[in-house]
Amino acid sequence: MAELIKLYEDKTDQKQLNRIAKAMRDGALVIYPTDTVYGLGCDITNKAAVEKIARIRNVKPEKANFSFICEDLSNLSDYTAQIDSATFKILKRNLPGPYTFVLPGNNNLPGIFKKKKTVGIRVPANNIATGLVKALGNPIISTSIKDEDEVLEYTTDPSLIAEKWDHLVDFVIDAGYGGNVGSTVIDLTTPEPTLIREGKGSIDL
């Protein structure tokens, strides 16, 4: 049964985030807020947890387009290949923010992702999300919480999320109603930035 934890972005409870992060190192799954929609995440280094999220999503881990949630741009070199100054300027100008930037991966990717040539990097403008990454000490593998509703693609009410995901995850962080528009996804591995999905972030980079 998932534990529902009420947190406030403008008054982050680091003690609670540390407790959740500790559980994530042991394989816990957590639903948490971002600057767009609620996300489902786990410790990027915990293979069993990543595989569990992949099963929930009904995809193979090596083929899944999970995002890497980072605290800031200092995490970039951990899992991405060296990027040029023009690409870095785009990242620095738009992050933290409601974007997922696709970048070339490097040889440091966890074993389960070794075959992936690109990674999607997110640095949400949300203190709870980045505080959780900081407490964990490494990026979070994440995917958006989807809804079967034909009108609303994403579930926004944390209490409904907790009810629906109660037996699938270990923690649901309630930070109030989330958004229902995902991040804007931009591919930066191409000669010019390529829009993959228009979301909350402006496409005028």
PyMOL CGO cylinders between C-alpha atoms (Angstrom):
from pymol import cmd
from pymol.cgo import CYLINDER

trace = [
    CYLINDER, 0.00, 0.00, 0.00, 1.39, 3.39, -1.01, 0.3, 1, 1, 1, 1, 1, 1,
    CYLINDER, 1.39, 3.39, -1.01, 2.19, 5.97, 1.64, 0.3, 1, 1, 1, 1, 1, 1,
    CYLINDER, 2.19, 5.97, 1.64, 0.65, 9.36, 0.81, 0.3, 1, 1, 1, 1, 1, 1,
    CYLINDER, 0.65, 9.36, 0.81, 2.90, 12.21, 1.93, 0.3, 1, 1, 1, 1, 1, 1,
    CYLINDER, 2.90, 12.21, 1.93, 1.84, 15.86, 1.86, 0.3, 1, 1, 1, 1, 1, 1,
    CYLINDER, 1.84, 15.86, 1.86, 4.67, 18.21, 0.91, 0.3, 1, 1, 1, 1, 1, 1,
    CYLINDER, 4.67, 18.21, 0.91, 4.83, 21.89, -0.04, 0.3, 1, 1, 1, 1, 1, 1,
    CYLINDER, 4.83, 21.89, -0.04, 7.13, 23.16, -2.74, 0.3, 1, 1, 1, 1, 1, 1,
    CYLINDER, 7.13, 23.16, -2.74, 7.74, 26.52, -1.06, 0.3, 1, 1, 1, 1, 1, 1,
    CYLINDER, 7.74, 26.52, -1.06, 8.61, 24.82, 2.23, 0.3, 1, 1, 1, 1, 1, 1,
    CYLINDER, 8.61, 24.82, 2.23, 10.41, 21.63, 1.28, 0.3, 1, 1, 1, 1, 1, 1,
    CYLINDER, 10.41, 21.63, 1.28, 10.64, 19.01, 4.03, 0.3, 1, 1, 1, 1, 1, 1,
    CYLINDER, 10.64, 19.01, 4.03, 14.14, 17.66, 3.39, 0.3, 1, 1, 1, 1, 1, 1,
    CYLINDER, 14.14, 17.66, 3.39, 13.81, 15.12, 6.19, 0.3, 1, 1, 1, 1, 1, 1,
    CYLINDER, 13.81, 15.12, 6.19, 10.88, 13.48, 4.39, 0.3, 1, 1, 1, 1, 1, 1,
    CYLINDER, 10.88, 13.48, 4.39, 12.69, 13.63, 1.06, 0.3, 1, 1, 1, 1, 1, 1,
    CYLINDER, 12.69, 13.63, 1.06, 15.73, 11.97, 2.64, 0.3, 1, 1, 1, 1, 1, 1,
    CYLINDER, 15.73, 11.97, 2.64, 13.49, 9.19, 3.98, 0.3, 1, 1, 1, 1, 1, 1,
    CYLINDER, 13.49, 9.19, 3.98, 11.91, 8.63, 0.57, 0.3, 1, 1, 1, 1, 1, 1,
    CYLINDER, 11.91, 8.63, 0.57, 15.32, 8.71, -1.14, 0.3, 1, 1, 1, 1, 1, 1,
    CYLINDER, 15.32, 8.71, -1.14, 16.64, 6.08, 1.27, 0.3, 1, 1, 1, 1, 1, 1,
    CYLINDER, 16.64, 6.08, 1.27, 13.73, 3.80, 0.36, 0.3, 1, 1, 1, 1, 1, 1,
    CYLINDER, 13.73, 3.80, 0.36, 14.34, 4.46, -3.35, 0.3, 1, 1, 1, 1, 1, 1,
    CYLINDER, 14.34, 4.46, -3.35, 17.90, 3.19, -3.02, 0.3, 1, 1, 1, 1, 1, 1,
    CYLINDER, 17.90, 3.19, -3.02, 16.34, -0.06, -1.84, 0.3, 1, 1, 1, 1, 1, 1,
    CYLINDER, 16.34, -0.06, -1.84, 14.00, -0.20, -4.83, 0.3, 1, 1, 1, 1, 1, 1,
    CYLINDER, 14.00, -0.20, -4.83, 10.99, 1.90, -3.85, 0.3, 1, 1, 1, 1, 1, 1,
    CYLINDER, 10.99, 1.90, -3.85, 8.85, 3.52, -6.55, 0.3, 1, 1, 1, 1, 1, 1,
    CYLINDER, 8.85, 3.52, -6.55, 7.58, 7.05, -5.99, 0.3, 1, 1, 1, 1, 1, 1,
    CYLINDER, 7.58, 7.05, -5.99, 5.03, 9.32, -7.64, 0.3, 1, 1, 1, 1, 1, 1,
    CYLINDER, 5.03, 9.32, -7.64, 6.14, 12.91, -7.30, 0.3, 1, 1, 1, 1, 1, 1,
    CYLINDER, 6.14, 12.91, -7.30, 5.32, 16.39, -8.64, 0.3, 1, 1, 1, 1, 1, 1,
    CYLINDER, 5.32, 16.39, -8.64, 7.23, 18.23, -11.36, 0.3, 1, 1, 1, 1, 1, 1,
    CYLINDER, 7.23, 18.23, -11.36, 6.74, 21.59, -13.04, 0.3, 1, 1, 1, 1, 1, 1,
    CYLINDER, 6.74, 21.59, -13.04, 4.42, 19.86, -15.55, 0.3, 1, 1, 1, 1, 1, 1,
    CYLINDER, 4.42, 19.86, -15.55, 2.62, 16.62, -14.62, 0.3, 1, 1, 1, 1, 1, 1,
    CYLINDER, 2.62, 16.62, -14.62, 3.09, 14.07, -11.86, 0.3, 1, 1, 1, 1, 1, 1,
    CYLINDER, 3.09, 14.07, -11.86, 5.83, 11.55, -12.57, 0.3, 1, 1, 1, 1, 1, 1,
    CYLINDER, 5.83, 11.55, -12.57, 6.53, 7.94, -11.63, 0.3, 1, 1, 1, 1, 1, 1,
    CYLINDER, 6.53, 7.94, -11.63, 10.17, 7.45, -10.73, 0.3, 1, 1, 1, 1, 1, 1,
    CYLINDER, 10.17, 7.45, -10.73, 12.86, 5.32, -9.13, 0.3, 1, 1, 1, 1, 1, 1,
    CYLINDER, 12.86, 5.32, -9.13, 16.59, 5.29, -8.49, 0.3, 1, 1, 1, 1, 1, 1,
    CYLINDER, 16.59, 5.29, -8.49, 18.37, 5.12, -11.86, 0.3, 1, 1, 1, 1, 1, 1,
    CYLINDER, 18.37, 5.12, -11.86, 20.95, 2.72, -10.38, 0.3, 1, 1, 1, 1, 1, 1,
    CYLINDER, 20.95, 2.72, -10.38, 18.41, 0.21, -9.04, 0.3, 1, 1, 1, 1, 1, 1,
    CYLINDER, 18.41, 0.21, -9.04, 17.93, -2.29, -11.88, 0.3, 1, 1, 1, 1, 1, 1,
    CYLINDER, 17.93, -2.29, -11.88, 15.00, -4.12, -10.25, 0.3, 1, 1, 1, 1, 1, 1,
    CYLINDER, 15.00, -4.12, -10.25, 13.10, -0.85, -9.70, 0.3, 1, 1, 1, 1, 1, 1,
    CYLINDER, 13.10, -0.85, -9.70, 13.70, 0.29, -13.30, 0.3, 1, 1, 1, 1, 1, 1,
    CYLINDER, 13.70, 0.29, -13.30, 12.46, -3.09, -14.56, 0.3, 1, 1, 1, 1, 1, 1,
    CYLINDER, 12.46, -3.09, -14.56, 9.36, -2.77, -12.36, 0.3, 1, 1, 1, 1, 1, 1,
    CYLINDER, 9.36, -2.77, -12.36, 8.49, 0.61, -13.91, 0.3, 1, 1, 1, 1, 1, 1,
    CYLINDER, 8.49, 0.61, -13.91, 9.07, -0.87, -17.36, 0.3, 1, 1, 1, 1, 1, 1,
    CYLINDER, 9.07, -0.87, -17.36, 6.65, -3.70, -16.56, 0.3, 1, 1, 1, 1, 1, 1,
    CYLINDER, 6.65, -3.70, -16.56, 4.05, -1.19, -15.35, 0.3, 1, 1, 1, 1, 1, 1,
    CYLINDER, 4.05, -1.19, -15.35, 4.50, 0.67, -18.62, 0.3, 1, 1, 1, 1, 1, 1,
    CYLINDER, 4.50, 0.67, -18.62, 4.51, -2.62, -20.56, 0.3, 1, 1, 1, 1, 1, 1,
    CYLINDER, 4.51, -2.62, -20.56, 7.79, -1.82, -22.34, 0.3, 1, 1, 1, 1, 1, 1,
    CYLINDER, 7.79, -1.82, -22.34, 11.29, -3.30, -22.36, 0.3, 1, 1, 1, 1, 1, 1,
    CYLINDER, 11.29, -3.30, -22.36, 13.68, -1.17, -20.26, 0.3, 1, 1, 1, 1, 1, 1,
    CYLINDER, 13.68, -1.17, -20.26, 16.23, -0.88, -23.05, 0.3, 1, 1, 1, 1, 1, 1,
    CYLINDER, 16.23, -0.88, -23.05, 13.55, 0.43, -25.42, 0.3, 1, 1, 1, 1, 1, 1,
    CYLINDER, 13.55, 0.43, -25.42, 11.70, 2.67, -22.98, 0.3, 1, 1, 1, 1, 1, 1,
    CYLINDER, 11.70, 2.67, -22.98, 11.92, 6.44, -23.44, 0.3, 1, 1, 1, 1, 1, 1,
    CYLINDER, 11.92, 6.44, -23.44, 12.24, 7.26, -19.75, 0.3, 1, 1, 1, 1, 1, 1,
    CYLINDER, 12.24, 7.26, -19.75, 13.46, 10.69, -18.70, 0.3, 1, 1, 1, 1, 1, 1,
    CYLINDER, 13.46, 10.69, -18.70, 16.48, 11.23, -16.49, 0.3, 1, 1, 1, 1, 1, 1,
    CYLINDER, 16.48, 11.23, -16.49, 15.43, 13.73, -13.81, 0.3, 1, 1, 1, 1, 1, 1,
    CYLINDER, 15.43, 13.73, -13.81, 18.50, 15.70, -12.72, 0.3, 1, 1, 1, 1, 1, 1,
    CYLINDER, 18.50, 15.70, -12.72, 19.07, 18.25, -9.97, 0.3, 1, 1, 1, 1, 1, 1,
    CYLINDER, 19.07, 18.25, -9.97, 20.88, 20.64, -12.28, 0.3, 1, 1, 1, 1, 1, 1,
    CYLINDER, 20.88, 20.64, -12.28, 23.20, 20.66, -15.30, 0.3, 1, 1, 1, 1, 1, 1,
    CYLINDER, 23.20, 20.66, -15.30, 26.11, 19.31, -13.25, 0.3, 1, 1, 1, 1, 1, 1,
    CYLINDER, 26.11, 19.31, -13.25, 24.60, 15.83, -13.72, 0.3, 1, 1, 1, 1, 1, 1,
    CYLINDER, 24.60, 15.83, -13.72, 24.89, 16.07, -17.50, 0.3, 1, 1, 1, 1, 1, 1,
    CYLINDER, 24.89, 16.07, -17.50, 28.37, 14.59, -17.86, 0.3, 1, 1, 1, 1, 1, 1,
    CYLINDER, 28.37, 14.59, -17.86, 27.33, 11.56, -15.80, 0.3, 1, 1, 1, 1, 1, 1,
    CYLINDER, 27.33, 11.56, -15.80, 25.31, 10.02, -18.62, 0.3, 1, 1, 1, 1, 1, 1,
    CYLINDER, 25.31, 10.02, -18.62, 25.63, 12.21, -21.72, 0.3, 1, 1, 1, 1, 1, 1,
    CYLINDER, 25.63, 12.21, -21.72, 28.40, 12.54, -24.26, 0.3, 1, 1, 1, 1, 1, 1,
    CYLINDER, 28.40, 12.54, -24.26, 30.30, 15.79, -24.56, 0.3, 1, 1, 1, 1, 1, 1,
    CYLINDER, 30.30, 15.79, -24.56, 28.11, 18.50, -26.07, 0.3, 1, 1, 1, 1, 1, 1,
    CYLINDER, 28.11, 18.50, -26.07, 29.07, 21.65, -27.93, 0.3, 1, 1, 1, 1, 1, 1,
    CYLINDER, 29.07, 21.65, -27.93, 28.78, 25.16, -26.53, 0.3, 1, 1, 1, 1, 1, 1,
    CYLINDER, 28.78, 25.16, -26.53, 25.69, 26.03, -28.60, 0.3, 1, 1, 1, 1, 1, 1,
    CYLINDER, 25.69, 26.03, -28.60, 23.81, 23.02, -27.17, 0.3, 1, 1, 1, 1, 1, 1,
    CYLINDER, 23.81, 23.02, -27.17, 24.92, 23.86, -23.63, 0.3, 1, 1, 1, 1, 1, 1,
    CYLINDER, 24.92, 23.86, -23.63, 23.68, 27.43, -24.03, 0.3, 1, 1, 1, 1, 1, 1,
    CYLINDER, 23.68, 27.43, -24.03, 20.21, 26.12, -25.01, 0.3, 1, 1, 1, 1, 1, 1,
    CYLINDER, 20.21, 26.12, -25.01, 20.18, 23.90, -21.92, 0.3, 1, 1, 1, 1, 1, 1,
    CYLINDER, 20.18, 23.90, -21.92, 21.37, 26.63, -19.60, 0.3, 1, 1, 1, 1, 1, 1,
    CYLINDER, 21.37, 26.63, -19.60, 18.83, 29.11, -20.98, 0.3, 1, 1, 1, 1, 1, 1,
    CYLINDER, 18.83, 29.11, -20.98, 15.85, 26.78, -20.59, 0.3, 1, 1, 1, 1, 1, 1,
    CYLINDER, 15.85, 26.78, -20.59, 16.61, 24.66, -17.53, 0.3, 1, 1, 1, 1, 1, 1,
    CYLINDER, 16.61, 24.66, -17.53, 15.28, 24.33, -14.92, 0.3, 1, 1, 1, 1, 1, 1,
    CYLINDER, 15.28, 24.33, -14.92, 12.04, 24.35, -16.87, 0.3, 1, 1, 1, 1, 1, 1,
    CYLINDER, 12.04, 24.35, -16.87, 9.28, 22.30, -18.53, 0.3, 1, 1, 1, 1, 1, 1,
    CYLINDER, 9.28, 22.30, -18.53, 11.49, 20.65, -21.13, 0.3, 1, 1, 1, 1, 1, 1,
    CYLINDER, 11.49, 20.65, -21.13, 12.91, 17.24, -21.93, 0.3, 1, 1, 1, 1, 1, 1,
    CYLINDER, 12.91, 17.24, -21.93, 16.06, 17.54, -24.02, 0.3, 1, 1, 1, 1, 1, 1,
    CYLINDER, 16.06, 17.54, -24.02, 17.25, 14.51, -25.96, 0.3, 1, 1, 1, 1, 1, 1,
    CYLINDER, 17.25, 14.51, -25.96, 21.04, 14.27, -25.82, 0.3, 1, 1, 1, 1, 1, 1,
    CYLINDER, 21.04, 14.27, -25.82, 23.63, 11.68, -26.90, 0.3, 1, 1, 1, 1, 1, 1,
    CYLINDER, 23.63, 11.68, -26.90, 24.31, 9.08, -24.20, 0.3, 1, 1, 1, 1, 1, 1,
    CYLINDER, 24.31, 9.08, -24.20, 27.74, 7.95, -23.05, 0.3, 1, 1, 1, 1, 1, 1,
    CYLINDER, 27.74, 7.95, -23.05, 29.36, 4.75, -21.78, 0.3, 1, 1, 1, 1, 1, 1,
    CYLINDER, 29.36, 4.75, -21.78, 28.46, 5.49, -18.15, 0.3, 1, 1, 1, 1, 1, 1,
    CYLINDER, 28.46, 5.49, -18.15, 24.78, 4.67, -18.66, 0.3, 1, 1, 1, 1, 1, 1,
    CYLINDER, 24.78, 4.67, -18.66, 23.53, 1.98, -16.25, 0.3, 1, 1, 1, 1, 1, 1,
    CYLINDER, 23.53, 1.98, -16.25, 23.77, -1.51, -17.73, 0.3, 1, 1, 1, 1, 1, 1,
    CYLINDER, 23.77, -1.51, -17.73, 20.06, -1.73, -18.42, 0.3, 1, 1, 1, 1, 1, 1,
    CYLINDER, 20.06, -1.73, -18.42, 20.34, 1.30, -20.76, 0.3, 1, 1, 1, 1, 1, 1,
    CYLINDER, 20.34, 1.30, -20.76, 23.71, 0.46, -22.37, 0.3, 1, 1, 1, 1, 1, 1,
    CYLINDER, 23.71, 0.46, -22.37, 22.19, -0.02, -25.82, 0.3, 1, 1, 1, 1, 1, 1,
    CYLINDER, 22.19, -0.02, -25.82, 20.53, 3.39, -25.83, 0.3, 1, 1, 1, 1, 1, 1,
    CYLINDER, 20.53, 3.39, -25.83, 22.27, 5.99, -27.96, 0.3, 1, 1, 1, 1, 1, 1,
    CYLINDER, 22.27, 5.99, -27.96, 20.29, 8.94, -26.60, 0.3, 1, 1, 1, 1, 1, 1,
    CYLINDER, 20.29, 8.94, -26.60, 18.83, 10.02, -23.25, 0.3, 1, 1, 1, 1, 1, 1,
    CYLINDER, 18.83, 10.02, -23.25, 16.08, 12.47, -22.33, 0.3, 1, 1, 1, 1, 1, 1,
    CYLINDER, 16.08, 12.47, -22.33, 17.25, 14.95, -19.69, 0.3, 1, 1, 1, 1, 1, 1,
    CYLINDER, 17.25, 14.95, -19.69, 14.85, 16.85, -17.41, 0.3, 1, 1, 1, 1, 1, 1,
    CYLINDER, 14.85, 16.85, -17.41, 15.62, 19.47, -14.76, 0.3, 1, 1, 1, 1, 1, 1,
    CYLINDER, 15.62, 19.47, -14.76, 12.15, 20.44, -13.48, 0.3, 1, 1, 1, 1, 1, 1,
    CYLINDER, 12.15, 20.44, -13.48, 11.56, 23.86, -11.96, 0.3, 1, 1, 1, 1, 1, 1,
    CYLINDER, 11.56, 23.86, -11.96, 10.13, 22.17, -8.87, 0.3, 1, 1, 1, 1, 1, 1,
    CYLINDER, 10.13, 22.17, -8.87, 11.86, 22.12, -5.49, 0.3, 1, 1, 1, 1, 1, 1,
    CYLINDER, 11.86, 22.12, -5.49, 10.35, 18.80, -4.47, 0.3, 1, 1, 1, 1, 1, 1,
    CYLINDER, 10.35, 18.80, -4.47, 11.54, 17.01, -7.60, 0.3, 1, 1, 1, 1, 1, 1,
    CYLINDER, 11.54, 17.01, -7.60, 15.06, 18.46, -7.52, 0.3, 1, 1, 1, 1, 1, 1,
    CYLINDER, 15.06, 18.46, -7.52, 15.23, 18.06, -3.71, 0.3, 1, 1, 1, 1, 1, 1,
    CYLINDER, 15.23, 18.06, -3.71, 14.45, 14.37, -4.12, 0.3, 1, 1, 1, 1, 1, 1,
    CYLINDER, 14.45, 14.37, -4.12, 17.22, 13.98, -6.70, 0.3, 1, 1, 1, 1, 1, 1,
    CYLINDER, 17.22, 13.98, -6.70, 19.62, 15.80, -4.38, 0.3, 1, 1, 1, 1, 1, 1,
    CYLINDER, 19.62, 15.80, -4.38, 18.69, 13.52, -1.48, 0.3, 1, 1, 1, 1, 1, 1,
    CYLINDER, 18.69, 13.52, -1.48, 19.13, 10.46, -3.68, 0.3, 1, 1, 1, 1, 1, 1,
    CYLINDER, 19.13, 10.46, -3.68, 22.52, 11.57, -4.96, 0.3, 1, 1, 1, 1, 1, 1,
    CYLINDER, 22.52, 11.57, -4.96, 21.90, 10.62, -8.61, 0.3, 1, 1, 1, 1, 1, 1,
    CYLINDER, 21.90, 10.62, -8.61, 19.23, 11.10, -11.29, 0.3, 1, 1, 1, 1, 1, 1,
    CYLINDER, 19.23, 11.10, -11.29, 15.76, 9.56, -11.11, 0.3, 1, 1, 1, 1, 1, 1,
    CYLINDER, 15.76, 9.56, -11.11, 14.40, 7.48, -13.97, 0.3, 1, 1, 1, 1, 1, 1,
    CYLINDER, 14.40, 7.48, -13.97, 10.93, 8.85, -14.65, 0.3, 1, 1, 1, 1, 1, 1,
    CYLINDER, 10.93, 8.85, -14.65, 7.81, 8.55, -16.77, 0.3, 1, 1, 1, 1, 1, 1,
    CYLINDER, 7.81, 8.55, -16.77, 4.63, 10.62, -16.68, 0.3, 1, 1, 1, 1, 1, 1,
    CYLINDER, 4.63, 10.62, -16.68, 1.47, 9.44, -14.92, 0.3, 1, 1, 1, 1, 1, 1,
    CYLINDER, 1.47, 9.44, -14.92, -0.98, 8.80, -17.71, 0.3, 1, 1, 1, 1, 1, 1,
    CYLINDER, -0.98, 8.80, -17.71, -4.77, 8.60, -17.55, 0.3, 1, 1, 1, 1, 1, 1,
    CYLINDER, -4.77, 8.60, -17.55, -7.19, 6.48, -19.56, 0.3, 1, 1, 1, 1, 1, 1,
    CYLINDER, -7.19, 6.48, -19.56, -9.54, 9.46, -19.76, 0.3, 1, 1, 1, 1, 1, 1,
    CYLINDER, -9.54, 9.46, -19.76, -10.02, 10.50, -23.38, 0.3, 1, 1, 1, 1, 1, 1,
    CYLINDER, -10.02, 10.50, -23.38, -10.20, 14.18, -22.53, 0.3, 1, 1, 1, 1, 1, 1,
    CYLINDER, -10.20, 14.18, -22.53, -7.52, 14.56, -19.87, 0.3, 1, 1, 1, 1, 1, 1,
    CYLINDER, -7.52, 14.56, -19.87, -4.29, 12.75, -20.74, 0.3, 1, 1, 1, 1, 1, 1,
    CYLINDER, -4.29, 12.75, -20.74, -2.81, 13.13, -17.26, 0.3, 1, 1, 1, 1, 1, 1,
    CYLINDER, -2.81, 13.13, -17.26, -4.24, 12.60, -13.77, 0.3, 1, 1, 1, 1, 1, 1,
    CYLINDER, -4.24, 12.60, -13.77, -3.89, 15.84, -11.78, 0.3, 1, 1, 1, 1, 1, 1,
    CYLINDER, -3.89, 15.84, -11.78, -5.46, 15.01, -8.39, 0.3, 1, 1, 1, 1, 1, 1,
    CYLINDER, -5.46, 15.01, -8.39, -2.92, 13.39, -6.01, 0.3, 1, 1, 1, 1, 1, 1,
    CYLINDER, -2.92, 13.39, -6.01, -5.65, 11.63, -3.99, 0.3, 1, 1, 1, 1, 1, 1,
    CYLINDER, -5.65, 11.63, -3.99, -6.98, 9.96, -7.14, 0.3, 1, 1, 1, 1, 1, 1,
    CYLINDER, -6.98, 9.96, -7.14, -3.42, 9.08, -8.17, 0.3, 1, 1, 1, 1, 1, 1,
    CYLINDER, -3.42, 9.08, -8.17, -2.83, 7.47, -4.77, 0.3, 1, 1, 1, 1, 1, 1,
    CYLINDER, -2.83, 7.47, -4.77, -6.07, 5.52, -5.05, 0.3, 1, 1, 1, 1, 1, 1,
    CYLINDER, -6.07, 5.52, -5.05, -5.25, 4.25, -8.53, 0.3, 1, 1, 1, 1, 1, 1,
    CYLINDER, -5.25, 4.25, -8.53, -1.59, 3.43, -7.92, 0.3, 1, 1, 1, 1, 1, 1,
    CYLINDER, -1.59, 3.43, -7.92, -1.95, 2.24, -4.33, 0.3, 1, 1, 1, 1, 1, 1,
    CYLINDER, -1.95, 2.24, -4.33, -0.65, -1.30, -4.92, 0.3, 1, 1, 1, 1, 1, 1,
    CYLINDER, -0.65, -1.30, -4.92, 1.92, -0.41, -7.58, 0.3, 1, 1, 1, 1, 1, 1,
    CYLINDER, 1.92, -0.41, -7.58, 4.10, 2.18, -5.85, 0.3, 1, 1, 1, 1, 1, 1,
    CYLINDER, 4.10, 2.18, -5.85, 5.53, 2.80, -2.39, 0.3, 1, 1, 1, 1, 1, 1,
    CYLINDER, 5.53, 2.80, -2.39, 5.08, 6.57, -2.05, 0.3, 1, 1, 1, 1, 1, 1,
    CYLINDER, 5.08, 6.57, -2.05, 2.81, 9.23, -3.51, 0.3, 1, 1, 1, 1, 1, 1,
    CYLINDER, 2.81, 9.23, -3.51, 3.91, 12.79, -2.79, 0.3, 1, 1, 1, 1, 1, 1,
    CYLINDER, 3.91, 12.79, -2.79, 0.89, 15.08, -2.60, 0.3, 1, 1, 1, 1, 1, 1,
    CYLINDER, 0.89, 15.08, -2.60, 1.91, 18.60, -3.58, 0.3, 1, 1, 1, 1, 1, 1,
    CYLINDER, 1.91, 18.60, -3.58, -1.54, 19.70, -4.67, 0.3, 1, 1, 1, 1, 1, 1,
    CYLINDER, -1.54, 19.70, -4.67, -3.10, 19.48, -8.10, 0.3, 1, 1, 1, 1, 1, 1,
    CYLINDER, -3.10, 19.48, -8.10, -0.59, 18.88, -10.88, 0.3, 1, 1, 1, 1, 1, 1,
    CYLINDER, -0.59, 18.88, -10.88, -0.67, 20.14, -14.44, 0.3, 1, 1, 1, 1, 1, 1,
    CYLINDER, -0.67, 20.14, -14.44, -2.17, 18.29, -17.38, 0.3, 1, 1, 1, 1, 1, 1,
    CYLINDER, -2.17, 18.29, -17.38, 0.32, 19.38, -20.05, 0.3, 1, 1, 1, 1, 1, 1,
    CYLINDER, 0.32, 19.38, -20.05, 3.58, 17.43, -20.37, 0.3, 1, 1, 1, 1, 1, 1,
    CYLINDER, 3.58, 17.43, -20.37, 7.04, 18.78, -21.02, 0.3, 1, 1, 1, 1, 1, 1,
    CYLINDER, 7.04, 18.78, -21.02, 8.12, 20.02, -24.42, 0.3, 1, 1, 1, 1, 1, 1,
    CYLINDER, 8.12, 20.02, -24.42, 10.50, 17.45, -25.92, 0.3, 1, 1, 1, 1, 1, 1,
    CYLINDER, 10.50, 17.45, -25.92, 13.37, 18.75, -28.05, 0.3, 1, 1, 1, 1, 1, 1,
    CYLINDER, 13.37, 18.75, -28.05, 15.98, 16.59, -29.81, 0.3, 1, 1, 1, 1, 1, 1,
    CYLINDER, 15.98, 16.59, -29.81, 19.42, 18.22, -29.58, 0.3, 1, 1, 1, 1, 1, 1,
    CYLINDER, 19.42, 18.22, -29.58, 21.28, 15.38, -31.29, 0.3, 1, 1, 1, 1, 1, 1,
    CYLINDER, 21.28, 15.38, -31.29, 20.32, 16.74, -34.72, 0.3, 1, 1, 1, 1, 1, 1,
    CYLINDER, 20.32, 16.74, -34.72, 22.11, 19.59, -36.58, 0.3, 1, 1, 1, 1, 1, 1,
    CYLINDER, 22.11, 19.59, -36.58, 19.28, 21.93, -35.55, 0.3, 1, 1, 1, 1, 1, 1,
    CYLINDER, 19.28, 21.93, -35.55, 17.00, 21.50, -32.49, 0.3, 1, 1, 1, 1, 1, 1,
    CYLINDER, 17.00, 21.50, -32.49, 14.11, 19.25, -33.54, 0.3, 1, 1, 1, 1, 1, 1,
    CYLINDER, 14.11, 19.25, -33.54, 10.68, 19.42, -31.88, 0.3, 1, 1, 1, 1, 1, 1,
    CYLINDER, 10.68, 19.42, -31.88, 9.44, 15.95, -30.94, 0.3, 1, 1, 1, 1, 1, 1,
    CYLINDER, 9.44, 15.95, -30.94, 6.48, 17.03, -28.81, 0.3, 1, 1, 1, 1, 1, 1,
    CYLINDER, 6.48, 17.03, -28.81, 5.08, 20.44, -28.01, 0.3, 1, 1, 1, 1, 1, 1,
    CYLINDER, 5.08, 20.44, -28.01, 4.15, 20.73, -24.35, 0.3, 1, 1, 1, 1, 1, 1,
    CYLINDER, 4.15, 20.73, -24.35, 4.27, 23.35, -21.62, 0.3, 1, 1, 1, 1, 1, 1,
    CYLINDER, 4.27, 23.35, -21.62, 7.63, 24.81, -22.60, 0.3, 1, 1, 1, 1, 1, 1,
    CYLINDER, 7.63, 24.81, -22.60, 7.77, 27.38, -25.40, 0.3, 1, 1, 1, 1, 1, 1,
    CYLINDER, 7.77, 27.38, -25.40, 9.17, 26.03, -28.66, 0.3, 1, 1, 1, 1, 1, 1,
    CYLINDER, 9.17, 26.03, -28.66, 10.96, 29.35, -29.18, 0.3, 1, 1, 1, 1, 1, 1,
    CYLINDER, 10.96, 29.35, -29.18, 14.34, 28.43, -27.74, 0.3, 1, 1, 1, 1, 1, 1,
]
cmd.load_cgo(trace, "trace")
